[in-house]
Amino acid sequence: MYKNNLINRSYMLYASAIGHLNQLSASVPSLFLRLILAYEFGEAGFEKLHGTNWFVDVTFPFPFSLIPPELNWQIATYFEILGAAALLLGIATRFFSVSLMVLTIVAIATVHWPVQWMSLDDLWTGYRIVDEAGDGFGNYKLPLLYIVMFSPLLFGGAGKLSLDYLIRQKWFNR
């Protein structure tokens, strides 16, 4: 009898904990993703804002190759800074998620992708985080992780702890 009562109480405690976690799932994970991505992209944007334009040494893929390097630099800088602020507040989250995903894909194609690869093993060597290795294998792991982190924000939105949610509740859920 005691054993069944202990199992029953343990199950009830577990079910209660799961219920609370389920209630938080609509707000906390997306908030954490927004905060870490806002920090990373804000930091990158402010480094560009106060740094030297190294885009002049980079060959961009089409259609970005049609844009002058100075304009590319400004676009990247301000999308990173404005996108970080928007993610922090949770406003226009889907727009900035897709915008920063495109920016990240361009960064992978221009800076992080292997110079050349002949096999999947060569390509896999570039799935790493290194600071300016210069060995031609690339370093696309971190930008790829950013894209994966943006995916829930793109498909699921900013979550309940956001201005997007407040705006939707106030003006569109009548």
C-alpha positions as CSV (number, residue, x, y, z in Angstrom):
1,M,0.0,0.0,0.0
2,Y,2.8,2.4,0.9
3,K,4.6,1.6,-2.3
4,N,1.6,2.4,-4.4
5,N,0.9,5.6,-2.5
6,L,4.6,6.7,-3.1
7,I,4.4,5.9,-6.8
8,N,1.1,7.7,-7.1
9,R,2.5,10.8,-5.3
10,S,5.7,10.7,-7.5
11,Y,3.6,10.5,-10.6
12,M,1.4,13.4,-9.5
13,L,4.5,15.5,-8.7
14,Y,5.9,14.6,-12.1
15,A,2.6,15.5,-13.9
16,S,2.4,18.8,-12.0
17,A,6.0,19.7,-13.0
18,I,5.3,18.8,-16.6
19,G,2.1,20.9,-16.6
20,H,4.1,23.9,-15.3
21,L,6.8,23.4,-17.9
22,N,4.2,23.1,-20.7
23,Q,2.7,26.4,-19.6
24,L,6.1,28.1,-19.8
25,S,6.9,26.5,-23.2
26,A,5.0,29.2,-25.0
27,S,7.2,32.0,-23.6
28,V,10.5,31.0,-22.0
29,P,12.3,29.0,-24.8
30,S,11.6,31.7,-27.5
31,L,12.7,34.4,-25.0
32,F,16.0,32.7,-24.4
33,L,16.6,32.3,-28.1
34,R,15.8,35.9,-28.7
35,L,18.1,37.1,-26.0
36,I,21.1,35.1,-27.0
37,L,20.6,35.9,-30.7
38,A,20.1,39.6,-29.9
39,Y,23.4,39.6,-28.0
40,E,25.3,37.8,-30.7
41,F,24.0,39.9,-33.6
42,G,24.1,43.1,-31.6
43,E,27.7,42.5,-30.7
44,A,28.6,41.8,-34.4
45,G,26.7,44.9,-35.5
46,F,28.5,47.2,-33.0
47,E,31.8,45.8,-34.0
48,K,31.1,46.7,-37.6
49,L,29.8,50.1,-36.6
50,H,33.0,50.9,-34.8
51,G,35.3,48.9,-37.0
52,T,37.0,49.0,-40.4
53,N,35.1,47.8,-43.5
54,W,36.7,44.5,-44.4
55,F,33.9,43.7,-46.9
56,V,36.1,45.3,-49.6
57,D,38.2,42.2,-49.5
58,V,35.3,39.8,-49.8
59,T,33.6,38.4,-52.9
60,F,29.9,38.3,-52.4
61,P,27.5,35.9,-54.1
62,F,24.9,37.2,-56.6
63,P,22.8,39.4,-56.1
64,F,24.9,40.9,-53.3
65,S,27.9,41.1,-55.6
66,L,26.0,43.9,-57.5
67,I,26.0,46.1,-54.4
68,P,29.1,48.1,-53.5
69,P,31.0,46.8,-50.5
70,E,30.3,50.0,-48.5
71,L,26.6,49.5,-48.9
72,N,26.8,45.8,-48.0
73,W,28.7,46.8,-44.9
74,Q,26.1,49.3,-43.9
75,I,23.2,46.9,-44.6
76,A,24.9,44.2,-42.5
77,T,25.7,46.6,-39.7
78,Y,22.3,48.1,-39.3
79,F,20.4,44.9,-39.8
80,E,22.4,43.3,-37.1
81,I,21.9,46.3,-34.7
82,L,18.2,46.9,-35.5
83,G,17.6,43.1,-35.6
84,A,19.2,42.7,-32.2
85,A,17.0,45.4,-30.7
86,A,13.9,44.0,-32.3
87,L,14.7,40.5,-31.1
88,L,15.3,41.8,-27.6
89,L,11.8,43.5,-27.6
90,G,10.2,40.7,-29.6
91,I,8.9,43.0,-32.3
92,A,8.8,42.0,-36.0
93,T,10.5,38.8,-34.9
94,R,9.7,36.8,-38.0
95,F,10.8,39.6,-40.3
96,F,14.1,40.0,-38.5
97,S,14.6,36.3,-38.1
98,V,14.4,35.7,-41.8
99,S,16.5,38.8,-42.5
100,L,19.2,37.7,-40.2
101,M,19.0,34.2,-41.5
102,V,19.7,35.6,-45.1
103,L,22.5,37.7,-43.7
104,T,24.0,34.6,-42.0
105,I,23.7,32.5,-45.2
106,V,25.5,35.2,-47.1
107,A,28.2,35.2,-44.4
108,I,28.5,31.4,-44.7
109,A,28.8,31.7,-48.5
110,T,31.4,34.5,-48.4
111,V,33.5,34.0,-45.3
112,H,32.8,30.7,-43.6
113,W,32.4,28.1,-46.4
114,P,35.4,26.0,-47.4
115,V,37.5,27.5,-50.2
116,Q,37.1,24.2,-52.1
117,W,36.0,20.8,-51.2
118,M,36.2,17.5,-53.1
119,S,34.3,15.2,-50.7
120,L,31.9,15.2,-47.9
121,D,34.8,14.6,-45.5
122,D,36.4,17.9,-46.7
123,L,33.1,19.7,-46.2
124,W,32.7,18.2,-42.8
125,T,36.1,19.5,-41.8
126,G,34.6,23.0,-42.1
127,Y,31.9,22.2,-39.5
128,R,33.9,23.8,-36.7
129,I,34.4,27.0,-34.8
130,V,37.9,28.5,-35.3
131,D,39.0,32.1,-35.4
132,E,40.7,32.8,-38.7
133,A,42.3,29.4,-39.3
134,G,43.2,30.3,-42.8
135,D,43.6,26.7,-43.9
136,G,40.8,26.8,-46.5
137,F,38.5,24.3,-44.7
138,G,36.1,27.0,-43.5
139,N,34.3,27.4,-40.2
140,Y,30.5,27.4,-40.7
141,K,29.4,25.7,-37.5
142,L,28.4,28.8,-35.5
143,P,26.6,30.5,-38.3
144,L,24.7,27.3,-39.0
145,L,23.7,27.0,-35.4
146,Y,22.4,30.6,-35.6
147,I,20.2,29.6,-38.5
148,V,18.9,26.6,-36.6
149,M,18.2,28.9,-33.5
150,F,16.3,31.3,-35.7
151,S,14.0,28.5,-37.1
152,P,11.7,28.3,-34.1
153,L,11.4,32.1,-34.0
154,L,10.6,32.2,-37.7
155,F,8.0,29.4,-37.6
156,G,6.6,29.9,-34.1
157,G,7.0,33.6,-33.5
158,A,8.5,35.5,-30.5
159,G,6.4,33.8,-27.8
160,K,4.2,35.3,-25.1
161,L,6.9,37.5,-23.6
162,S,7.1,39.8,-26.6
163,L,5.7,42.9,-28.1
164,D,4.5,40.8,-31.1
165,Y,2.3,38.9,-28.7
166,L,0.9,42.0,-27.0
167,I,0.1,43.6,-30.3
168,R,-1.6,40.5,-31.6
169,Q,-3.6,40.2,-28.4
170,K,-4.6,43.9,-28.4
171,W,-5.5,44.5,-32.0
172,F,-6.0,41.2,-33.8
173,N,-7.7,38.9,-31.3
174,R,-11.1,40.5,-31.0
